[in-house]
Amino acid sequence: MAARGTQGGSLMKVLIVGGVAGGMSTATRLRRLKEDAEIIVFEQGPHVSYANCGLPYHIGEVIEQEQSLLLQTPESLHARFNLDVRVNSRVTKIDRANKQVTVSNLLDNTEYQESYDQLVLSTGAKPRMVPIPGLERALVLRDVQDAVKIKALVDNKQIKSAAIIGAGFIGVELAENLQHREIKTTIVEFRGNILPQFDPEMIEPMQKVLIENGIELALSAETETVNESTLTLKDGRVIDADLVVAAIGVVADHKLAVDAGLEIGEAGGIVVDDQMRTSDPNVFAVGDAAQKVSALTGQDQMIWLANLANRHGRLVADVIAGETVAARPSIGTGIIGAFGIAAALTGLTEALAKRMDIAHKVVHLHPGSHAGYYPGAETVSLKVLFDPESGKLLGAQGIGRDGVDKRIDVIATAIYAGLTIDDLMNLELSYAPAFGSAKDAINQAGYVGNNIFTGKTGSVQYGDLADKMAAGAMLVDVRSESENAAGHIPGSVLIPVDTLRKNLDQLEGREVIVHCAVGQRGHTAVQLLKGHGINAKNLDGGYTTWSQGMDAKNRATTN
Ligand SMILES: Cc1cc2nc3c(=O)[nH]c(=O)nc-3n(C[C@H](O)[C@H](O)[C@H](O)COP(=O)(O)OP(=O)(O)OC[C@H]3O[C@@H](n4cnc5c(N)ncnc54)[C@H](O)[C@@H]3O)c2cc1C
């Protein structure tokens, strides 16, 4: 094929490597902007524009038809967008000096060169593999063919048990779907909790739900060997595993870029500027293969999420079409559901803030998803981080059976807009009893945060409680007798909030930490005690957060 391009003629020729999220967003947007550009998309697999996010649900038969995962075909993309989409076509080399790539046709093993004016890499991420003896038997879940392979084993009743190595998003989603198919499933996770992107106390309710639904969790566990139909852990446990899936995380699939001498960053991805340009001005990179800049830390990081791949794919098309646009730093917002419970997060977690030495204050709360008097209200556990000086929001996590997605999306939007914890009090959010509360969970996060931010109510985090008590602080349970009898924190003294004024003599001169179920009565108690000159703080998130934290800690050491 003769090279056409800006050097030789007026038409622009753009090659795109990778025909899914980022690549196809670039291709279709560019066509809408440039009717006369020549656009060729190379995809090494047999499918383009497939729904990777739906793959686990096809295995679980929630998405019954494989066809439903295939959003477009080369033919449909040609008909509507006049795109030249070449499947089973792997780009094996980039010759930057001559601005051409080598393409291998995987069907007939032929090779050819194709020239470009601009090249876009959206080659994605591939499953991370680690040196575990026998791991070559493990399957992975990256594309439609992987899903079809796993599903066929289940459909043909060839497997009764499965071990998934790695409890990230893909591992947990796959576990839920295998369990739906009545496969006895164990998740083996090196760290102390599943979904280590979350803080432990925030993900504990999902751990409970997985276990209640029959999934076994082997936490703080390392795989020693993968055997013929089992898996041996380093602690000696042997796990039934007709099927083994490696879901140990992903790494950027950037060999092409590495071989071409493009700059690779410390976070492990292709270095790009805010227009997604690599170290070569004619080569762009988007999606899972490219690094992002964190809006919270200013540092480079990898964020493996479909929304950024799509957004940056669109942006590259704008840049190539000559528009002046730039990507904003990324916040990182994700969600996962299993067996009816959802966990979502945006921005920094407490663990990350601590690791990066970023000053932060934390608020835990457990409001209802909607008005408690209207049927079906569920608890939404929220954790919000903010900057102690400016009050700016830094991150949030949420977990519950209803209303988690909207709360985290509101906070993600607030972080994007640079809002503060106080701003959350003032947001005017939609309300009717079936959908929210007059004081929505988001407003409540603002109220609690404002009390902490302004110093009205000092708080103690569950993880610091034992040290504070060892140093002499008195822990007062201000709940009712029946709540206390149902479960209490060792070493606490019961003084229900309504009887506090009669018991002030027990507390005078002491450093007092109060707690209730979720923190609300605790706040009232702190204000009351402060009014009587007593140094009091509130256990953030109350007994509920403390229990979740302790359960997570115990699970990490006993599983
Ligand atoms: C099972 C699963 C579930 C997921 N669930 C979610 C979710 O719920 N939410 C979410 O936000 N994200 C999810 N993701 C992540 C999301 O799919 C990715 O972030 C997104 O697809 C990245 O887009 P991309 O264009 O960078 O890469 P991809 O969409 O992975 O596309 C890359 C394509 O490039 C092709 N390719 C690579 N090298 C070459 C080459 N040399 N020549 C030709 N073709 C090549 C690959 O075959 C691949 O098809 C999930 C991913 C998986 C695997």
The ligand as an ORCA input file, in Angstrom:
! r2SCAN-3c Opt
* xyz 0 1
  C     -12.053     -8.730     33.044
  C     -11.910     -7.245     33.074
  C     -12.871     -6.488     33.729
  C     -12.737     -5.102     33.780
  N     -13.703     -4.380     34.436
  C     -13.612     -3.039     34.471
  C     -14.626     -2.262     35.072
  O     -15.641     -2.801     35.550
  N     -14.458     -0.919     35.115
  C     -13.368     -0.303     34.574
  O     -13.267      0.925     34.628
  N     -12.397     -1.020     33.973
  C     -12.492     -2.360     33.909
  N     -11.511     -3.089     33.283
  C     -10.340     -2.370     32.752
  C     -10.634     -1.770     31.399
  O     -11.122     -2.773     30.558
  C      -9.355     -1.154     30.841
  O      -8.964     -0.113     31.704
  C      -9.535     -0.596     29.455
  O     -10.040     -1.560     28.565
  C      -8.188     -0.093     28.928
  O      -8.311      0.307     27.609
  P      -7.068      0.182     26.603
  O      -7.549      0.692     25.295
  O      -5.888      0.784     27.218
  O      -6.780     -1.363     26.535
  P      -7.722     -2.558     26.076
  O      -9.143     -2.153     26.118
  O      -7.315     -3.731     26.888
  O      -7.311     -2.795     24.569
  C      -6.002     -3.106     24.211
  C      -6.039     -3.945     22.969
  O      -4.787     -3.825     22.319
  C      -4.491     -5.047     21.693
  N      -3.044     -5.081     21.418
  C      -2.029     -5.072     22.318
  N      -0.842     -5.088     21.682
  C      -1.107     -5.097     20.369
  C      -0.288     -5.118     19.206
  N       1.035     -5.112     19.299
  N      -0.889     -5.133     18.008
  C      -2.240     -5.142     17.879
  N      -3.063     -5.137     18.953
  C      -2.503     -5.103     20.176
  C      -4.946     -6.066     22.701
  O      -5.194     -7.311     22.075
  C      -6.214     -5.437     23.247
  O      -7.368     -5.932     22.604
  C     -11.617     -4.463     33.191
  C     -10.654     -5.235     32.526
  C     -10.809     -6.600     32.445
  C      -9.775     -7.419     31.717
*
